[in-house]
Amino acid sequence: MPRFTQLFASLGLADVGLRLVINRYTPGPSASMEELARLAGTPVFACIPRDDRVMDALQLYAEDLWRQAPSSRLARAFEDLARRLDDPAADVAPPRLVARLMGAIGVRS
């Protein structure tokens, strides 16, 4: 998280509200979501679970997630994230963030 905060600041994006998305999360004694949120200094916006069985099947059969495992925890987590990003009440960073990031790496639309 500190690296992303520094990156955003160096790109002039210090005023952008960051959202914490935990990827490949496995519940266990190492760190809870609450602990990760506390360390990041922001609440968890979304959590994508680690699901090795589904990921192995996706690689083996070369199908997308919604054909291979449409009712899996992984598919539900991605759908939840998409809904939260689409919901205006979710208070997501404005679209200019993506445009500024792309501009910073030299991509023009």
C-alpha positions, 0 to 999 in steps of 0.5 A: 500500500505505501508503494501505491500511495507514493506512486499516486502522489508522484503522478499528482493523484494525491487527492484521489480516494484509494480503495483497498481490494484484497486479492487472493485472500485466504482467511487464516491466522496470518492476517485478518481483513480487519488487520489489513484494513487497519494497516492500509489505513482504509476500509476494505472495498472488496475482497477477491478470494484465493481459489486455486481449484477454479484457477487451475480449471480455468488454465486447463480448459482455457474458458472464462470464469463464468463458463467454467465456474459461474457460481464459484466464490471467485465469480461472485467476488468479481461480480460484487466488485463490478456492482460496487464499482458501478454503484454511484453510492460506492464513492469510487474515484472519478474516471479521470484517474484512469485517464491520468494514469494512462497519460502518465505512461504515455497511452493516448486515447 
